[in-house]
């Protein structure tokens, strides 16, 4: 047995029995925290028009309410995963949820646009610490087999549940209280999580390697995190400045060079931030790419549709939230079905079906008009997209985690989540830029403002559908896995 595993298991017998005796309580505590992170994405989208008015956001800067969060979330996930592995998963989880809660409180109290964006930055940083720590705790808590299969199905379903309740809760809070409560609502969730964490979650980390000290790749952390931040920032800034601006080009070049150097440094490091051996698995490499494209399509669709329903169709925040509800329900149902289907037909057919449903849903949504029937012009697209985005995500995440060893759980989950968040940030920036350009072009050609907004919305969703179609290519080149139910349980 490797020393890594020995140290992982050498805990006090009393605490270890308690920890292993309550794995589902561990999952519950982690799910509460992750639910708050996922809730925060959709709940803020619904409130965007009200935030813009309340804090006098310039139209070109409103995207930062979402992008500041995803920028930090995606940029620091790799660092968060490695820190969790080395210095304690429970410790970093608690720090992350505390920072997330404090920033939520600050966001609710914000009196200027700059203050809110700063709080969103801190929220994203907190989420980047707690998410990989939480997922790695799930991975090492549940043994290979049926229990971990169920746990990962529940974990995948959190995205649908968080999104579903987020849009409805956001509508209720904005309509009957104010937009500030979409941030305040996180505070009691954080307080509950902090209370339960020391009761049910035991500390775990990888071994302290040679010399008795956990080593940390400082240069790799700087290059990897800095490179991701620079690339995402450059893409986000392309909306107001244009793709040819000096600032955008410089940030993209600096970010790309930093990431190239990051790979070189990691290949030579004895304690890499990201074990490059993970990418030798074709399943892992293709799956995380699919998850990145999935994130791009999801965040772009939510951003555009939330604004479209309120600013183009004139719906209230509450009505817009309720109209998203069928999509969330479809996603939750699909999360459960997907974890079962992969044991019967394999991951590739489930992923393929999910991608097709996502593309079809986005195509239908792109045809929506300002005065068309919700039941016929919007509902079918939302339901199909909800089924597709979760079917694709659950199957891809299962493939990505199948061959990961316990002592690399934090690093692997950091990579998985980083690709999803980075994909979301990049996708939102690209879609928002092209959508805004379409609106401007339509206005200059003499089209009415409402119709110009519809044109921009349609253009953005077509681009999002392009992200999903790219996932289809990756699905075809992913490993051809058709395991038995027992083999899948062993892998999960």
N, C-alpha and C positions, 0 to 999 in steps of 0.2 A: 504493500500500500504506500502511495506517495505521501511525503511529509505534509503536503498541502492538505490532504484529506485527514491526516492524523490530527493536525492542529484544528481543523474545522470541527472535528468531533470531540476533541478533548475539552469539554466543559464540565462544570460541576454536575454530578449525577442528578442531584435533586432538581436543579434548574433545567437540565436537559430533558428529564422526564416530563416536566411541566410543559416545556416548549413543544416537545413532540406529541404530547397528549392533547394539545389543543390547536392543531393546525388550522382548523376552520375559523377559530377566533382570530388567529394571526391574519388569515385572509380577510376577515371582516374589517379589522383595524386598518389594514393596508388599503382595502377597497374604499373605505370612507375617505382617506386622504386623496387617493387617485381620483375618486369621484369629484372632489372639490376642484382638482386641476382641470379635469375634462369639462366640468360644469362651467368653469370660468371662460372657456373658449366660446361656447355658444351663447351664454347668458350676456356677454358683453356685445356680441354681434347684434343682438336684438335691440340693445340700448344705444347703438351708435348715433342715430339721428338726434336723439335727445342729449347725448353727451356733446355732440357738435354744437348744439344751440346753447347748452348750459355753460360751457367753458369757452365759447367763441372760437372753435377750431376753424382754421383755414381749410378749405376743401381738400387741398393737396396734402395736408398733414393728418387728416383723420385716419388714414391707413396706419399711422404709427401707434394708435391705440391697440391694434392687433399685432403689428409687426414688431414693436418693441418687446412684446411678450415672447413671440416666437423667435426673435433674434437671440435673446439670452437663453431661452429654453434650448434651442438647437445648438447654440454655440458652446454651451457648458455641459451638455449631456455626457460627452466622452470623458471629460474631467471628473464629472460626478460619479460615473460608473467605476472609474479606477480608484478614486478616493474611498468610495464605499467598500470596495474589495479589500483595500489595504488597512484602513483606519477604523472600520466598523460600519456595518450596514445600518444597524439601528441608530447609531450615533448620527450619521449623516442624514438619515430619514427624519429624525427629530429636529435637526438644525434646519433642514429644508422646509418642513411644515411650519416651523416657527417663523421663518423668514417670509414664507408665503402669506401667513396670517397677518403679520405686521404690515406687509406691503398692501394687503387687501384693505386693512383699516385706513392706511394712509391714502389709498386711492379713493375711498369713499369720502374722505375729508378734503380732498384736493380742491383748491380754489382757482388754479390756473391750468392751462393745457400742458405746460411744461412739467408741472408737479405730477399730474396724472401719468404722463409718459414715464417719468422717473420711477413712479411706483410700479408701473407695468414692467419696467426693467427688473426691479427687485423681485416682483412676482415670478417672472420668468426664471430668474436665478434660483429662487427657492424651489420651483418646480423641477429645474434641472438637477438639483441635489436629491430631492425626495423620490422622483420617478424611477431612476435606475436602481436606487437602493431598495425601493419597494418591490420591483419586479425580480431583482436578484434574491431577495428574501423569500418570495413565493417559490422561486426555482429550487432553492436549497431546503425549503421546508417540506415540500411534497416529494415523495419518492417517485422514481420512474414507475409509470403504470397508470391505472385508471384514475387515481386521485389527482395526479398532476394534470391529466387530460381534462378533468372536470374543472380544476382550479384555473387552468389557462382559458377554458371556455368562459368562465365567469369573468376573468380579467378582460378578455376580448369584448364581452358584453357591456363592460363599464362604459366604453366609448358610446355605444348606442343609448344607454340609460342616461349618462351624463348629458349627452346632446339633447335627448328628449326632454328631460326635466329642465335643462338650461334654458331652452327657448320659451317654454311655458312660464317658468319661474321668472325669467327676465321680463316677459310681457306683463305679468301680474305686478311685479315690483315697480316697474316703470309707470304703469297705469295708475296704481293706487298709492304709491309712496313717491319715489323719485329714482332717477338713474343711479344715484349714489348707493342704493341698496343692492345693486348687483355686485358690489364689492363687499359691503357690510355682511352679506349673507355667509361669506366664507369664515367669518370670525368664530361663530359658535361651532362650526364643523372642525376647525383647527383646534379649538379648546378641547373638544371631546376626544380628538385623536391624540393629543398630547397627554391627556389623562390615561387613556387606555394603553398607550405604547409600552411603558415600563411594566405593565401588568402581564401582558400576553406575549410580547416579542423579546426574544433573547438576542443578545449581541452575537454577531458572527462576522468573520473575516477570513481571508486566505492566510496561509502560513506566513510566519516571519522567516524569510529565507536566510541564506548564509549570513553568519555573524549575528543572528538574532534581531536584525533590524529590517523593517519593511522598507524597501527601496522605492523611490518615486522618480519618475522621468520628468524632471522639471522642464527641460528644453522641449520635450515632446508636448507637454501640456501647453506651453506658451505658443508653439507653432500650430498645433492642432486647433486649439480654441481661438487663437488670434486669426488664423486663416479662415475658419468658418465665419467668424464675426465679420471679417472684412468682405468676404464674398456676399454674405447676406445683406450687409449694409449697402454695398454697391448696387445690388439688384433693387433694393427698396428705394434707394435714392434715384433710380432711373425714372421713376414716375414723375416727380416734379422737374427734374433736370434734363431728362432725355438720355438715351443710351450713348450718345456721342460726347457727353460732357466730360471734361477733364477729371472731375472728382470721381465719376462713376468708373471710367476706364482705369484710373489709378488704383482705386480700391479693388477692382476685379483682378488686376495684374498682381498687386501685392498679396491678395488673398490666395490666388492660385499658386504663386511662388512659395508662399508659406506652407501650403498644403503639400506641395511637391517635396519641400525640405522635410516636412513632418514624416512623410513616408520613408525618406532616406534615413532619418534619425531613428525611427521606430525599428527599421530593419536591422540596425546595428546595436540597439539598446538591449541590455540584459534584463531590464525591468520596464518593458514598453507600456505606454498608456493604452494602446490598442494592440493586442497580440495579432500580428499580421497573419499568423497561422489560421485564424478564423476564416480568412478569405480564400484559403485553399479549398474550402468546401464550396462547390458550385451551387449547392442549395442555399447556403447562407448568403453568398454574394448576390444571387439573383433575387432572393426573397427580400433583402433589405432595399434593393433597388425598386422593387415593386411597392414596398411600403413607402418609400420616398415619393413616388408618383401618386400613390394613394392619398398621401397627406396633401400634395399639391392640389389634386382635384377636390378633396373635401373642404379645405379651408377656402379655396377660391369660390366654390359653389355657395358656401354658407355666407360669406361676406357679400357677394353679389345679390343673392336672393333675399337676404334680410333687408337690404337697402331697397331692392326692387319692390318688395311687397309694401313697404311703408312710403317710399317717396314717389313711386310710379303708380301703384294701385291705390294709394291713400289709406292703407290699413293702419289700425292702431298697433302699438307694440304688442299688446295682448293678443289681438287677432292674428298678427303675424306669427307669434309664438305657437298658438293653437294650430295654425296651418302647417307648421313643421312637425306637429305631433305624430301624424301617421308615419312619417319617415323614421322617426325614432323608434316607434313600436316595431316597424318592419326590421329595423337594425337589431333590436334586442332579440326578436324571434330568430333572426338569421344567425346571430352569434351562437345560440344554443344548437341550431340545426347544423351549422358548419362544423362544430367540434365533433358531432356525431357522424356526419357525412364523410369526413376524411378517413374514418375507420372503415368505411364500406367501399368507397370508390377511389380513395387516395386524394392527395392534396391538389394535384394538377387540375382535375376536372372541376373541383370546387372553386379553385382560383380562376379558372377559365370562365366558368359561369358567372362569377362575381364581376369580372371585368366587363363582360358583355352586358350585364344588367346595368352597371355604372354608366357605360357609354350610351346605352339606350335611354336611361333616365336623363342624362345631361342633354342629349339630343332633343328629347321631348320638352324639357324646360327651356331650351333655347328658342323654342317656337312660341312661348307664352307672350300674350299681348297685355296691354294696360287695362283692358276692359273685358277680357275673356272670362269664361266660367272657371272658377277654381277647381271644381270637380273634374272637368274634362281637360283643362289646359295646364294645370299645375300639379294636382294630386298624383296622377299616374307617374310623372317624372320623379317626384319626391320619393314615392314608395320604391320604385325600381332602383333609384340611387341608394336608398337606405339599405336595401337587400344587397346590392352590389358592393358597396364600399366596405361593409362588414364581412361579407363572404370572402372578398379578396384579402382583407386585412388579417382575419383569423387564420386562414390557410397559410398565408405567407409567414406569419409569425411562428406558426407551428413548425414549418420547414426550417426557419432560421434557427430555432432553438433545439432542434432534434439532436444534434451532435455536440452540444456545448457541455463541457465539464463544469462541475460545481465551482472550482476555483477561478473560472473565467466568467461566471454568471454576471457579475456586475459590469465587466467590460463589454460583454456581448449585448446585454440589455441597453447599455449606454449607446452602442453603435446602432442598435435597432431603433431606439427612440430618437436618436440624433438624426438619422436618415429621414424619419417620418416628419420631425419638426423642421429640419432644414428644407425638405421637400415642400412643406406647407408654406414656409416663408418665401422661398423662391417662386413657388407657384402663385401665391397671392400677389407678389410684386409684379411678375410678368403679366398676369391676368388683369390686375388693376391698371397697369400702364397701357396695355392694349385697349382695354375697355374705355379708359378715359380718352385716349386718342381717337377712338371711334366716335365718341360723343362729340368731341370738338370738331371733327371732320363733318359730321352730320349737320351740326349747327351752322357751319360755314357754308354748307351747300343749300341752306334755306329750310331744312327740316325743322318742325316744331320741337320745342324743348322736351315734351313728354315722349315723342317718338324717338328723339335722339337718345334719351336714356334707355329706351327699349332696345335700340340698336346696339348701344354699348353693352347692355346686359347680355344680349344674344351673342355678341362677339366674344365676350369673356367666357361664356359657357362652352362655346365651340372650342376655344383654346384648352379649357379644362378637360373636355372630351378627348382632345389630342393627347393629354397626359395619360389618360386611362388607356387609350389605344396603344401607347408605347408599352404599357404593362402587359398587353396581350402578346407582344413579341417576346418579352422576357419570360412569360409563362410557357411559351413553346420551347425555349432553350433551357428551362429549369430541369432538374433531374427527373427522370421518369420513375416516380415512386407509386407503386400500387401495393402497399403492405397489407398484411392481415391485421385484424383488430388487435391481436396480441403484439405484433411488431410495432404498431403505432403507439400502444400503451407503453411499451418499453422505451420508445424514443421520446415520449412526453413525460 
